[in-house]
Structures are given as C-alpha cells and as structure tokens.
C-alpha cells in the first residue's frame, strides 16, 4: 500500500493543517509513492523500535523525531543516528502531534482513561465538572494511571468542582485556565509559583504518562486498512526512585 493513501486518511481524521505553528507533524521521512508492508504505532521513535521493525514499514508516532533543521545526518547522536538507521531499512515516518492532541488524544485520555465526562473543549484545554477534595482527586488519578508518585501544587483548600485537562506539556496554558485544578505534565517551577499565588492547583502526571495511549487510539482508526498494525510501547526516558 502506498503511504499517500494512509496519509490522506490520517489527514481526514486529524487534519495536519490544525497543528500548532511551531509543530512539525506530517510525513517526515519517505515519500508518498513509497509502498509499505507494515505499520508501527509508537509515542516516540527509539532505537529498540527501529531495530525490531521490518524493512519497508511505516512508523506513525506522536512526537516528531525532527523538530528543527538538521545540518547533517552524520554522527552518533540523537536524532541523526536514528534517522540514518531508518533510511537504511527504508522505514518511513509520519508524526501526528498537536493535530492529534486536538482531534483525539485529549478527549480520549479524559473520557476513556480518567473516566471523566467532558463538559467543554477549548482548543487544547478540556473542562470537566467533578466533585473531589484535592487529596481524593490525587488518589483517583494515581489509582487509574497506576502511579506511585505525582507532583502537585495545592493552591487552596476548596473542593475541586472544575477540572482542566491537557495531555503532554500544558504549562504554557496556565494563564488561560479557568478551573479549580489543572491536570497536565511537565510544569515548570515558575509556572507552579504562578499557579500557587493565583489559587490554581496543579497535578503533574508526567508528559509520558498522559500520552502513552496514543497507539491504542490510532490502532482503532487504522483497522480499515488490510495491513499489520503493531503497537510499540516507547520507553519512558525518566526513571523514579
């Protein structure tokens, strides 16, 4: 099957033109007329995925392997080393990042993983009506995601009635959040300070943890193609002790 047929379908369910201006989603490696035999879905491209993938295959990932311009593909560093290995195996690459956040990931994570009913979606922010004490909400999230530790900012003692959610790194959206608590990942120190003084509690579940479901979501949409689709679980670069 040609990559163009798959790309056009992906563009239908999650238009690439909706990606953020800084993003680099789309076909990053390969060409539209390239024939592929197998699809691999993953959060990220890593060496384990490349080494275990078949030749003439297509990777569809969430995070773009190429964000900024590369001056060369030489050397043994990331991402050049990975790109070189993919070229040697004739592996193509499509990234679905912020466009997929908007079309699928945020809503799926909220409703299917956290099991909250969505009240409103405002671009990358989702709002839910809930009724938790702060500690109860933390316990719920830890149990659902099977996490032992979560970074939090407790900015007030009020009941959590409105919860805002954004998968990935939502820290830059803090100024736009109108809720009692904001759940996302990768909050920075100054963002935590801002939220604390503005009475917005934070729950930082980690970037990886909030987007791990990428493969299982997209696999359902790709069932129409008579190709083998393999979900590869990317390794979290962070470890916890």
ABEGO torsion letter per residue (X at the ends): XBAAAAAAAAAAABBAAABBAABBBEBABEBAABBBABBBBBABBBAAAAAABBBGBBBBBABBABABBBABABEABOAAAAAAAAAAAGBBBBBBBAAAAAAAAAAAAAAAAAGBBBABBBEABBBBBBBBBAAAAAAAAAAAAGBABBBBBBABABBBABBBBBBEBAAAAAAABBBABBBBBGBBAAAAAAAAAAGBBBBBAEAAAAAAAAAAAAAAAAAABBBBBBBBBBBBABBBX
